[in-house]
Amino acid sequence: MRAALLGTAVALVLTACQPAPKASHPPTAADVAEGAVAAPPVVVAEAFLTPMTPVDNIDSPASWRAPDGQLWLIATAKATDKLVVYDGQTGKHLRDVGSTGKAPGQFDRPNGIAVTGDLLFIVERDNHRVQVLQLPDFKPLGVFAGADLRKPYGLWVNPTQGGYDVYVTDSYDDGEDAAGNDILPALERLNERVRRYHVTLDGSGVQARLLRSIGDTTPKGALRVVESIWGDPANDRLLVAEEDETYASEFKVYTLGGDFTGNTFGNGMFKAQAEGVMLRTCGDGGWWITTEQGKDRSVFHLFDRKTLAPVGAFHGNTVANTDGIWNSQQPSARFPQGALYAVHDDQGVVAFDWRDIAKALSLPQDCAL
């Protein structure tokens, strides 16, 4: 995402008060079998890499099935204020969409992206808003949240009866210190780290109503540095990646209503920032796919959907410094069981065939969606 925020004096004291880590020892087979520790990551080769365009500063991907059956892979380009569209089966560059500005169809540092149905939701950090476009024409339908958001990054869209519940992370800060690092607000001011809106569309465009501002203010539940977020309605869970490495790289578990459950996971397993998160369903089960954003190598950790126990981890031959990821369960000729897309080092996107992931981690390849 970016360099972790420096904590305030309060945050530093709280960090200093954390219990000392236990002495480490090589994991035994019993440790791994019982889920006490994660198994070492395995290698899964990337199915493709898109063209690499460092000037774009690619951040997050999403996929969509076009009317002609083609699978589109759409990524946000933070530095050039546009969307980059690739072929989701080959990685071939298809087109660019958008330009710099505040008008409909224009962007200012687009970051998080999500697709549901034929709607494309895009978070614009520096326009402080969420824009909604209609596919396949990328027709602007409207914007919302401009009066609330200060430094938004990621989002999750939950289709509900009569509309959509949209959760947007907002990693606002208290300015910069002398070294140019963002200053983390005090814990009591982290109560608006996620904004939950109910969004509807009608003939007049996009209508949005703020339902709740979310953010626990206790040391364990507080969301210090946030970007990636995803939910699981069937289990009433909202997962938010905690990226403040001075505190912990882990995932906080909230309810969809916005209350901290008291549960976190991943702390101690991630050697770098916790980043992108997606849910891969398998009947009423499945796996949370999470990202360890290593500068030289990204590692993708999978956790059981229900128990949150670690079930395995993998890395590719190339992909590193991953921001956003996107799990596609749409079958295609190239990916009959879907694919995982992951940003590579701010330059492009890679794809993993789910069949390769499942084989490497001894998971089912074919699941009821």
C-alpha positions in Angstrom: 0.0 0.0 0.0 2.6 2.5 1.2 4.9 3.0 4.2 3.1 2.3 7.4 1.9 5.2 9.4 4.0 6.2 12.4 2.1 5.8 15.6 1.3 8.7 17.9 2.8 8.7 21.4 -0.3 6.8 22.6 0.1 4.2 19.9 3.8 3.8 20.7 3.1 3.2 24.3 0.4 0.7 23.4 2.8 -1.1 21.1 5.5 -1.1 23.7 3.1 -2.8 26.1 2.5 -5.7 23.8 3.6 -9.0 25.3 7.1 -10.2 24.2 6.9 -12.8 21.4 7.4 -16.4 22.4 10.7 -18.1 21.6 10.4 -19.6 18.1 11.2 -23.2 17.2 11.0 -25.1 14.0 7.4 -26.3 13.4 6.8 -29.9 13.9 4.4 -32.0 11.7 2.0 -32.0 14.6 2.0 -28.2 14.8 1.1 -27.9 11.2 -1.6 -30.6 11.3 -3.2 -28.9 14.3 -3.2 -25.5 12.7 -1.0 -24.1 15.4 1.4 -22.8 12.7 1.3 -22.5 8.9 3.0 -24.9 6.6 5.8 -23.4 4.5 4.5 -21.8 1.3 4.7 -23.8 -1.9 5.4 -22.6 -5.4 2.6 -22.1 -7.9 3.6 -20.8 -11.3 1.8 -17.8 -12.8 -0.5 -18.6 -15.7 0.3 -15.3 -17.3 1.7 -11.8 -16.7 0.1 -8.8 -18.3 2.3 -6.2 -20.0 4.3 -4.3 -17.4 3.7 -0.6 -17.3 5.5 0.9 -14.3 4.4 4.5 -15.2 0.8 3.5 -14.4 1.3 2.4 -10.8 -1.3 -0.4 -11.1 -3.1 -1.0 -7.8 -6.1 -3.3 -7.8 -7.9 -5.6 -10.3 -11.4 -6.9 -10.9 -12.8 -9.2 -13.5 -16.1 -9.2 -15.6 -17.7 -11.4 -18.2 -18.4 -9.3 -21.3 -21.6 -9.9 -23.4 -19.6 -11.7 -26.1 -18.3 -14.1 -23.5 -14.9 -12.5 -23.2 -13.4 -12.3 -19.7 -12.2 -8.7 -18.9 -9.6 -8.0 -16.3 -9.9 -4.3 -15.2 -7.2 -2.7 -13.1 -6.8 0.8 -11.6 -3.8 2.9 -12.5 -3.1 5.3 -9.7 -0.4 7.4 -11.3 -2.1 7.9 -14.7 -5.7 8.3 -13.5 -7.3 5.6 -15.6 -8.5 2.1 -15.9 -6.4 -0.5 -17.8 -8.4 -3.3 -19.4 -6.8 -6.7 -20.2 -8.0 -10.0 -21.6 -8.7 -12.1 -18.4 -7.6 -15.3 -20.1 -4.4 -14.2 -21.8 -3.4 -10.9 -20.1 -3.3 -9.1 -23.4 -3.9 -5.3 -23.1 -7.2 -4.4 -24.6 -7.8 -0.7 -23.9 -7.5 2.2 -21.4 -10.5 4.0 -20.0 -10.6 7.5 -18.4 -8.5 10.5 -17.8 -7.5 12.9 -15.0 -10.2 15.1 -13.6 -13.4 15.4 -11.5 -16.0 15.0 -14.3 -18.0 11.8 -14.8 -15.7 9.1 -16.1 -12.6 10.9 -15.0 -10.4 9.9 -12.0 -7.9 11.3 -9.5 -5.8 8.4 -8.1 -8.2 5.5 -8.6 -7.4 2.8 -6.1 -9.9 0.1 -4.9 -12.2 -1.5 -7.5 -15.1 -4.0 -7.4 -17.5 -5.5 -9.9 -21.0 -6.7 -9.2 -23.4 -7.5 -12.0 -22.8 -5.0 -14.7 -21.7 -2.3 -12.2 -18.1 -1.2 -11.6 -17.3 0.6 -8.3 -14.1 2.6 -8.1 -12.6 4.4 -5.1 -10.8 7.6 -5.9 -8.4 8.5 -3.2 -7.7 12.1 -4.2 -11.2 12.9 -5.4 -12.4 11.5 -2.0 -15.3 9.6 -3.6 -16.6 6.4 -5.0 -17.6 6.4 -8.7 -20.1 4.0 -10.3 -19.8 3.0 -13.9 -21.9 0.6 -16.0 -20.3 -2.1 -18.1 -19.6 -2.8 -20.9 -19.5 0.9 -22.0 -18.0 2.3 -18.8 -20.9 4.6 -18.7 -20.7 7.0 -15.7 -23.8 6.6 -13.4 -22.8 8.8 -10.5 -20.6 9.3 -7.5 -21.1 9.2 -3.7 -19.4 9.7 -0.4 -17.6 12.9 -1.3 -18.8 14.6 1.8 -17.5 12.0 4.1 -14.3 10.4 2.8 -10.9 11.9 3.5 -8.3 9.4 2.2 -10.2 6.3 0.9 -8.5 3.3 -0.5 -10.5 0.0 -0.7 -14.1 -1.2 -0.8 -16.4 -4.3 -0.7 -19.8 -4.3 -2.4 -22.5 -6.5 -0.9 -25.7 -6.9 -3.1 -28.7 -6.6 -0.9 -32.4 -6.5 -1.5 -33.2 -3.3 -3.3 -29.6 -2.1 -3.7 -26.0 -2.6 -2.4 -24.2 -2.1 0.9 -20.9 -0.6 0.1 -18.1 -0.6 2.7 -15.2 1.8 2.0 -11.9 2.0 4.0 -10.7 5.5 4.9 -7.1 5.7 6.0 -7.1 9.4 7.0 -4.2 10.8 9.0 -3.1 13.8 11.0 -0.6 15.1 8.5 3.1 14.3 8.2 6.0 14.3 10.5 9.4 15.9 9.6 10.5 12.8 7.7 7.4 12.9 5.5 5.7 9.9 7.2 1.9 10.0 7.8 0.9 10.6 11.5 -1.6 8.1 12.9 -4.6 9.7 14.7 -5.1 8.8 18.3 -7.1 5.6 18.9 -10.3 7.5 19.9 -10.3 9.1 16.4 -10.1 5.8 14.5 -13.9 5.3 14.8 -14.5 6.2 11.1 -12.0 3.9 9.4 -14.8 2.2 7.4 -17.9 3.9 6.0 -20.9 1.7 5.2 -23.4 3.1 2.7 -26.6 1.8 1.2 -26.6 2.5 -2.5 -29.5 2.4 -4.9 -29.7 3.3 -8.6 -32.7 4.8 -10.4 -33.5 7.0 -13.3 -31.8 10.0 -11.6 -28.5 8.1 -11.0 -26.8 6.9 -7.9 -28.3 7.5 -4.5 -26.3 6.7 -1.3 -27.1 6.8 2.4 -24.5 6.6 5.1 -25.6 3.8 7.4 -22.7 3.7 9.8 -19.1 4.8 10.4 -17.1 1.8 11.7 -13.9 1.6 13.8 -13.2 0.1 17.2 -11.1 2.3 19.4 -9.6 -0.4 21.7 -6.0 -1.3 21.2 -6.9 -4.8 19.9 -9.8 -3.8 17.6 -8.6 -0.5 16.2 -8.0 -0.2 12.5 -4.7 1.7 12.3 -3.7 1.6 8.6 -6.4 0.3 6.3 -7.0 -0.5 2.7 -8.2 -4.0 1.8 -11.6 -5.2 3.0 -14.0 -8.1 2.1 -17.1 -9.7 3.6 -18.9 -13.0 4.0 -22.6 -12.4 4.5 -23.3 -16.1 5.2 -21.1 -16.0 8.3 -21.7 -12.3 9.2 -18.0 -11.4 8.8 -16.2 -8.4 7.6 -12.4 -8.8 7.3 -10.1 -5.7 7.3 -6.4 -5.9 6.7 -4.3 -4.2 9.3 -1.2 -2.8 7.5 0.5 -1.0 10.4 3.6 -3.1 10.7 4.7 -1.2 13.8 1.7 -2.7 15.5 0.9 -6.0 13.6 0.3 -7.4 10.2 -3.0 -9.2 10.6 -6.7 -9.3 9.8 -9.4 -7.8 12.1 -12.8 -9.6 12.1 -15.8 -7.4 12.4 -19.5 -8.1 11.9 -21.3 -6.8 8.8 -23.1 -4.4 11.1 -19.7 -2.9 12.0 -18.9 -4.3 15.5 -15.4 -5.7 16.3 -15.8 -9.4 17.2 -12.7 -9.6 19.4 -11.0 -11.9 16.8 -7.9 -11.3 14.8 -5.8 -13.7 12.8 -2.5 -13.9 10.9 -0.3 -12.0 13.4 3.0 -13.7 13.4 2.5 -15.4 10.1 3.0 -12.4 7.9 6.5 -11.2 7.5 5.4 -8.1 5.6 2.2 -6.0 5.3 -1.2 -7.8 5.3 -2.8 -6.7 2.1 -5.4 -7.9 -0.4 -8.2 -10.2 0.8 -10.8 -12.2 -1.1 -13.2 -15.0 -0.3 -13.2 -18.2 -2.4 -16.4 -20.1 -1.8 -16.8 -23.9 -1.9 -20.4 -24.9 -1.2 -21.1 -23.5 2.3 -17.3 -23.6 3.0 -14.3 -22.2 1.3 -11.2 -20.2 2.0 -10.1 -16.7 2.7 -7.3 -15.7 0.3 -5.0 -13.1 1.9 -1.8 -11.4 0.8 1.6 -10.9 2.5 3.0 -8.0 0.5 6.7 -8.8 0.4 8.8 -6.4 -1.6 10.7 -9.3 -3.3 8.0 -11.9 -3.1 4.3 -12.0 -2.3 2.9 -14.9 -0.3 -0.7 -15.8 -0.5 -2.1 -17.4 2.7 -5.3 -19.3 2.7 -7.5 -19.7 5.8 -10.6 -21.8 6.4 -13.7 -19.8 5.7 -15.5 -20.8 9.0 -12.7 -21.5 11.5 -10.1 -19.1 10.1 -7.5 -21.8 10.6 -4.5 -21.7 8.2 -4.8 -24.2 5.4 -1.8 -23.4 3.3 0.2 -20.7 1.5 1.9 -20.3 -1.9 3.9 -17.8 -3.9 4.6 -17.5 -7.6 7.8 -17.4 -9.6 7.6 -13.7 -10.2 4.8 -11.8 -8.4 5.9 -9.4 -5.6 4.9 -6.3 -3.8 1.2 -7.1 -4.4 -1.5 -4.5 -3.6 -4.9 -5.7 -4.7 -6.1 -9.2 -5.6 -9.3 -10.5 -7.2 -10.8 -14.0 -7.0 -12.8 -14.9 -10.1 -14.9 -18.1 -9.9 -16.3 -17.5 -13.4 -15.3 -20.5 -15.6 -13.5 -19.8 -18.9 -11.7 -21.9 -21.5 -8.4 -21.0 -20.0 -9.5 -21.2 -16.4 -12.4 -23.8 -16.0 -12.4 -23.4 -12.2 -11.6 -19.7 -12.2 -8.5 -17.7 -11.4 -6.8 -15.6 -8.8 -5.5 -12.2 -10.1 -2.8 -10.3 -8.3 -1.0 -7.0 -8.9 2.7 -7.3 -9.5 5.0 -4.6 -8.1 2.8 -1.7 -9.2 3.4 -2.6 -12.9 0.8 -5.1 -14.0 -1.3 -8.1 -13.0 -0.6 -11.8 -12.9 -3.0 -14.7 -13.0 -3.0 -18.0 -11.1 -5.2 -21.0 -12.3 -7.3 -22.1 -9.4 -6.6 -25.7 -10.5 -2.9 -25.2 -9.9 -3.5 -23.6 -6.5 -5.9 -26.4 -5.4 -3.5 -29.1 -6.5 -0.5 -27.5 -4.7 -2.5 -27.1 -1.5 -4.5 -30.3 -1.7 -7.8 -28.5 -2.0 -10.9 -29.3 -4.0 -10.7 -28.0 -7.6 -14.4 -28.2 -8.4 -16.8 -26.6 -5.9 -20.5 -25.6 -5.9 -20.4 -21.8 -6.1 
